[in-house]
C-alpha cells in the first residue's frame, strides 16, 4: 500500500477487506532477496552433489594439458594441430 500524498505514514493497520482486495489485485509483499537466496542454495547444493566429479575432471584436464607425451612433442604436425584446437 502506498503512502498518502502528503508524506505522512499510516498509523493504522489495513483491514481484512483491504488486504483481500490488495491480494486480488496482485499487490503482495515480496522479498527481492528471495530469488537470489534460492539461486545461492541451488548452486551450493549442485556443487555438493557434483563437486567431486567436476574437480576430478578438471584435474585430469590440467594433467593432460601440462604433460604431453614425447611422441606428441616431436611430431610437429600433430603438436601444432593440438595447440590451435
C-alpha angles and dihedrals in degrees: 000000000000127000117256118266095253092063097248120135120240114254100192128069116244118261123248089253092056092046091051092048091049092052091049090053090050095249101140130148113254131179114234090207094057093083092047091049092050092051091048092051093046093049092046091051092048091051090051091050100040101021096101095053093043091053092046093051092045092052090047091051092050092047092051092047095049099041109051118178121256092245091054094051095052097041099082096189093054094040094052091047092054092046093055097043 
